[in-house]
């Protein structure tokens, strides 16, 4: 078990990279969480009210909701009122020594604040300036609000779910936010690589809508890839209403019988080798036009035996199959336990268990260095390290540009 009170030490691939993180909620904080896990010094810059996810239940203390606590682990907390000129000036001083500046505000809001790429590049030409928001500012939707649900709908994802479920539906996890956060992550890393090679900073932009359009159409572009189209932009197997966990005699099972070899093995495991002679099922090419019918037949067959029986038969036949877990099952999964996936830490509010890092490095492993900060928790230290005098820090706090915790004023 790690001690969350330990001194933050340099660790990971991104040790030495300094990030100013003005994002909130999920998309941006997920990107910067991973940066922090892998050694970057991430300074979370919040306004006087703080990130809205601070207020989401459940919470070990006021202002530390569980989602916030996880997404902002390992970051340092600074609270500035950027509508005050003093707060803006303080942020620009910090930007002069930062490597990455990432925000999730609309372009016109950043222009009003005087915090555009041009403003920051004027004090630091090497900075990587990342815009992450709903829609690219280059298109007609630029000023529209965007949330995970609306982006799932606009990107076609909800309607694809409807093909399976009978009515349009959202994914039960905030997939648009998280996929967009990962896209922002690789965009920042590529920009840092370019800077390492050339010395040049640059501005980058990641829109949730564009990200999810790319994500959905990677497989579902299908026949619409060609001109003239050779079919609708839907990958039939993925959107089949019979592609789902299947009922067994006593529960549920997830199974994907895909290749010809796997189907032959399944026919034997099911005791129905004659099916292979059916021209609709013989080969992958034959099955593709009848995919819903094929999966429907599979669903009927699986009702005959228990989940444990089918799992044993599939394991023996090397057919991909798995139990249908609840999220609570992940907390006691033997594989996740064996690889040390969950990281437990002692904090001021007791023991916490963070979901760990999925990527493993032999030479530069990441590390969860501590829980999320209280609002403004590290304000004095961050500014002092950036060269602000004690008198300057006191003046910022006195005029309301710097928000400090009650016990640090």
C-alpha positions in Angstrom: 0.0 0.0 0.0 1.3 3.4 -1.0 1.3 6.4 1.4 -0.4 9.4 -0.2 1.5 11.7 2.1 4.8 10.8 0.6 6.8 13.6 -1.2 6.1 13.7 -4.9 9.3 12.4 -6.5 10.3 12.4 -10.2 9.0 9.3 -11.8 7.8 7.9 -15.1 8.3 8.8 -18.7 7.0 12.4 -18.3 9.1 13.4 -15.3 10.1 17.1 -15.8 7.1 18.0 -17.9 5.0 20.8 -16.3 1.3 21.1 -17.2 -1.2 23.8 -16.5 -4.6 22.1 -16.5 -7.6 24.4 -16.8 -10.0 21.5 -17.7 -12.9 20.3 -15.7 -15.4 17.4 -15.4 -14.1 14.3 -17.3 -12.6 14.7 -20.8 -9.7 17.0 -20.0 -9.1 15.7 -16.4 -8.8 12.1 -17.8 -6.1 13.2 -20.2 -4.2 15.0 -17.5 -4.7 12.2 -14.9 -2.7 10.0 -17.2 0.0 12.7 -17.6 0.3 12.9 -13.9 0.4 9.2 -13.4 3.4 9.1 -15.7 5.4 11.7 -14.0 4.3 15.1 -15.3 3.8 17.9 -12.7 0.1 18.8 -13.4 -1.1 22.0 -11.8 -4.9 21.9 -11.7 -6.1 25.5 -12.1 -9.7 26.1 -11.0 -11.9 29.1 -10.6 -13.3 30.2 -7.2 -16.2 27.7 -7.4 -13.9 24.8 -8.3 -14.5 21.9 -10.7 -18.2 20.9 -10.7 -17.4 17.2 -10.1 -16.1 18.1 -6.7 -19.8 18.2 -5.6 -20.8 14.8 -7.1 -21.5 12.0 -4.6 -20.1 10.0 -3.0 -17.5 12.1 -1.1 -15.1 11.5 1.8 -15.3 15.3 2.5 -17.0 18.4 1.1 -15.6 19.2 -2.3 -14.0 15.9 -2.9 -16.5 13.8 -4.9 -15.3 10.3 -5.9 -15.1 11.0 -9.6 -13.1 14.2 -8.9 -10.9 12.4 -6.4 -9.9 9.8 -8.9 -9.6 11.9 -12.1 -7.5 14.5 -10.4 -5.2 12.3 -8.4 -1.6 13.2 -8.2 -2.2 16.9 -9.3 -1.4 20.1 -7.5 -4.2 22.5 -6.7 -4.2 26.2 -7.6 -7.4 28.4 -7.6 -7.3 31.7 -9.5 -10.0 34.1 -10.5 -9.0 34.7 -14.1 -11.6 37.4 -14.6 -9.4 39.6 -12.5 -6.4 41.0 -14.2 -4.2 40.0 -11.3 -5.3 36.4 -11.7 -4.7 36.4 -15.5 -1.2 38.0 -15.0 -0.3 35.3 -12.4 -1.3 32.5 -14.8 0.8 34.0 -17.6 3.8 34.0 -15.3 3.2 30.4 -14.7 2.8 29.7 -18.4 6.2 31.2 -19.1 7.7 28.1 -17.4 5.2 25.5 -18.4 5.4 22.9 -21.2 1.7 22.3 -21.7 -1.4 24.4 -21.3 -4.7 22.6 -21.7 -8.2 24.1 -21.3 -11.8 23.2 -22.1 -13.3 26.6 -22.6 -14.8 27.9 -25.8 -12.6 30.0 -28.0 -14.5 33.3 -27.5 -14.2 32.8 -23.7 -10.4 32.4 -23.9 -10.2 35.5 -26.2 -12.2 37.6 -23.6 -9.8 36.4 -20.9 -6.7 37.2 -23.0 -5.5 33.6 -22.8 -5.4 32.5 -26.4 -2.5 30.6 -28.0 -1.1 33.9 -29.2 -1.2 35.4 -25.7 0.7 32.4 -24.2 3.1 32.0 -27.1 4.1 35.6 -26.6 5.5 34.7 -23.2 6.5 31.1 -24.0 7.0 30.2 -27.7 7.8 26.5 -26.8 4.4 25.9 -25.1 2.0 23.2 -26.3 -1.4 24.8 -26.1 -4.3 22.3 -26.2 -7.9 23.2 -26.8 -10.3 20.4 -25.8 -14.0 21.0 -26.2 -17.2 19.8 -27.9 -16.7 21.0 -31.4 -13.9 22.4 -33.5 -13.9 26.2 -33.6 -13.5 25.9 -37.4 -17.1 24.6 -38.0 -20.7 25.9 -37.6 -21.2 24.0 -34.3 -18.3 25.8 -32.6 -20.3 27.7 -30.1 -22.7 24.9 -29.2 -22.8 23.2 -25.8 -21.6 19.5 -25.7 -22.0 16.7 -23.2 -21.2 13.0 -23.5 -24.9 12.2 -24.1 -25.4 14.7 -26.9 -22.1 13.7 -28.6 -23.1 10.0 -28.5 -26.3 11.0 -30.2 -24.8 13.3 -32.8 -22.0 10.8 -33.7 -24.4 8.0 -34.6 -23.4 5.9 -31.6 -26.9 6.1 -29.9 -28.7 5.1 -33.1 -26.3 2.2 -33.6 -27.1 1.1 -30.1 -30.8 1.4 -31.1 -30.2 -1.2 -33.9 -29.3 -3.7 -31.1 -31.7 -2.7 -28.4 -34.8 -1.5 -30.4 -34.5 2.1 -29.4 -31.7 4.7 -29.4 -29.6 4.3 -26.3 -26.5 5.7 -24.7 -23.5 3.7 -23.5 -23.6 3.1 -19.7 -20.1 4.6 -19.5 -19.1 8.1 -20.5 -17.4 6.9 -23.6 -17.3 10.2 -25.6 -15.6 12.0 -22.8 -13.0 9.2 -22.2 -12.2 8.5 -25.9 -11.8 12.3 -26.4 -9.6 12.5 -23.3 -7.3 9.7 -24.7 -7.3 11.5 -28.1 -6.2 14.7 -26.3 -3.5 12.7 -24.5 -1.9 11.4 -27.7 -2.2 14.8 -29.4 -0.3 16.4 -26.5 2.4 13.7 -26.5 2.9 14.0 -30.3 3.2 17.8 -30.0 5.8 17.3 -27.2 7.7 14.9 -29.4 7.7 17.4 -32.3 9.0 20.1 -29.9 11.8 17.7 -28.7 12.9 17.3 -32.3 12.5 20.9 -33.4 12.2 23.2 -30.4 8.8 24.4 -31.8 5.7 24.7 -29.6 2.3 24.7 -31.3 -1.5 24.8 -30.8 -3.6 21.7 -31.0 -7.4 21.2 -30.9 -9.5 18.1 -30.0 -13.2 18.2 -30.5 -15.5 15.6 -28.9 -17.7 15.5 -32.0 -14.9 15.0 -34.5 -13.3 12.4 -32.2 -16.4 10.3 -31.9 -17.2 10.6 -35.6 -13.8 9.1 -36.2 -14.3 6.5 -33.5 -17.6 5.4 -34.8 -16.8 5.4 -38.5 -13.5 3.5 -38.1 -15.5 0.3 -38.5 -19.0 1.6 -39.5 -17.9 3.6 -42.6 -18.1 0.2 -44.2 -19.6 0.4 -47.8 -19.8 4.2 -47.6 -16.0 4.2 -47.8 -16.3 3.9 -51.6 -17.7 6.3 -54.2 -20.2 5.3 -55.3 -21.2 3.6 -52.0 -21.2 -0.2 -51.9 -23.5 -0.2 -48.9 -24.7 1.8 -45.9 -22.2 3.1 -43.3 -22.9 0.3 -40.8 -20.8 -2.8 -39.9 -23.6 -5.3 -39.7 -22.0 -7.7 -37.2 -21.3 -5.1 -34.7 -24.8 -3.6 -34.8 -26.7 -6.9 -35.0 -29.6 -7.1 -32.4 -28.4 -10.6 -31.7 -24.9 -9.4 -30.8 -25.2 -9.4 -27.1 -24.6 -11.5 -24.0 -26.6 -14.7 -24.3 -28.8 -16.4 -21.9 -27.8 -19.8 -20.7 -29.8 -22.4 -18.7 -28.9 -20.6 -15.4 -27.5 -17.1 -16.3 -25.6 -15.2 -19.0 -22.4 -15.7 -21.1 -20.5 -13.5 -23.5 -19.3 -15.4 -26.6 -17.8 -14.5 -29.9 -17.6 -17.3 -32.4 -16.1 -15.6 -35.4 -13.5 -17.5 -37.5 -14.3 -20.7 -39.5 -12.1 -22.6 -37.2 -14.0 -21.3 -34.1 -17.4 -22.2 -35.7 -16.3 -25.7 -36.5 -15.1 -26.1 -32.9 -18.4 -24.7 -31.6 -20.5 -27.1 -33.8 -18.6 -30.0 -32.2 -18.9 -28.5 -28.7 -22.6 -28.1 -29.1 -23.0 -31.6 -30.5 -24.3 -30.2 -33.8 -21.7 -30.9 -36.5 -24.4 -31.1 -39.2 -24.8 -27.3 -39.0 -21.5 -26.9 -40.8 -23.1 -28.3 -44.0 -25.7 -25.5 -44.0 -24.5 -23.1 -46.7 -25.5 -20.1 -44.6 -23.0 -21.1 -41.9 -20.1 -22.7 -43.7 -17.6 -19.9 -44.1 -17.1 -16.3 -42.9 -18.1 -15.0 -46.3 -21.3 -17.1 -46.2 -22.2 -16.0 -42.7 -21.7 -12.3 -43.2 -25.0 -11.6 -45.0 -27.0 -13.7 -42.5 -25.2 -12.5 -39.3 -28.3 -11.7 -37.3 -29.8 -15.1 -38.2 -26.6 -16.9 -37.3 -26.4 -15.2 -33.9 -30.0 -15.8 -33.3 -29.4 -19.6 -33.8 -26.4 -19.3 -31.4 -28.6 -17.7 -28.8 -31.2 -20.5 -29.0 -28.5 -23.2 -28.7 -26.9 -21.6 -25.6 -30.1 -22.0 -23.6 -29.6 -25.7 -23.4 -26.6 -25.7 -20.9 -25.4 -23.8 -17.9 -22.9 -20.9 -18.0 -20.2 -23.0 -16.3 -20.8 -25.9 -18.8 -20.5 -23.6 -21.8 -17.4 -21.8 -20.4 -15.7 -25.2 -19.9 -16.6 -26.3 -23.4 -15.4 -23.0 -24.9 -12.1 -23.1 -23.0 -11.4 -26.6 -24.3 -12.3 -25.7 -27.8 -10.4 -22.3 -27.7 -13.6 -20.3 -28.4 -13.6 -16.8 -26.9 -16.1 -16.7 -24.1 -16.4 -15.0 -20.7 -18.7 -14.5 -17.8 -20.9 -11.3 -17.7 -19.4 -9.4 -14.8 -20.9 -6.7 -12.7 -18.6 -3.7 -12.1 -18.4 -4.9 -8.5 -16.8 -8.1 -9.8 -13.8 -6.1 -11.1 -12.9 -5.2 -7.5 -12.2 -8.8 -6.7 -11.1 -10.1 -10.1 -8.2 -12.5 -9.6 -6.4 -11.4 -12.8 -6.6 -7.7 -11.8 -5.4 -8.7 -8.3 -2.5 -10.7 -9.7 -1.2 -7.8 -11.9 -1.5 -5.3 -9.0 -4.1 -3.2 -10.9 -5.7 -1.5 -7.9 -3.5 0.9 -5.9 -4.4 1.4 -2.3 -3.3 4.5 -0.4 -3.8 5.9 3.1 -5.2 9.4 3.0 -6.4 12.0 5.5 -9.9 10.5 4.9 -8.9 6.8 5.3 -7.9 4.2 2.8 -8.8 4.7 -0.9 -8.4 2.2 -3.8 -7.6 3.8 -7.2 -8.0 2.0 -10.5 -4.5 1.6 -11.7 -2.6 2.3 -14.9 -3.2 -0.1 -17.8 0.2 0.4 -19.5 3.3 -1.2 -18.0 6.8 0.0 -18.5 10.0 -1.9 -17.7 12.2 1.2 -17.2 9.9 4.1 -16.6 6.8 2.9 -14.7 4.2 5.4 -13.7 3.1 6.0 -10.1 -0.1 7.3 -8.4 1.5 9.9 -6.2 -1.5 10.9 -4.1 -5.2 11.9 -4.0 -6.7 14.9 -5.6 -6.1 18.3 -4.0 -8.5 20.4 -2.1 -9.5 23.6 -3.8 -6.4 25.9 -4.0 -4.5 23.5 -1.7 -1.0 24.1 -3.3 -1.5 27.8 -4.3 1.2 29.3 -2.1 3.8 26.6 -2.9 3.1 26.7 -6.7 3.5 30.4 -6.9 6.5 30.5 -4.6 8.3 27.9 -6.8 7.5 30.1 -9.9 9.3 33.1 -8.3 6.4 35.0 -6.6 7.5 36.7 -3.4 5.5 36.2 -0.2 4.2 39.8 -0.5 3.0 39.2 -4.1 1.2 36.0 -3.0 -0.4 37.8 -0.1 -1.5 40.6 -2.4 -3.1 38.2 -4.9 -5.0 36.6 -2.0 -6.1 39.9 -0.6 -7.6 41.1 -3.9 -9.4 37.8 -4.5 -7.4 36.7 -7.5 -5.9 33.8 -5.5 -8.2 31.5 -3.6 -6.6 29.6 -0.7 -8.0 27.0 1.6 -9.4 28.5 4.9 -6.5 27.0 6.9 -3.9 28.5 4.5 -4.9 32.1 4.2 
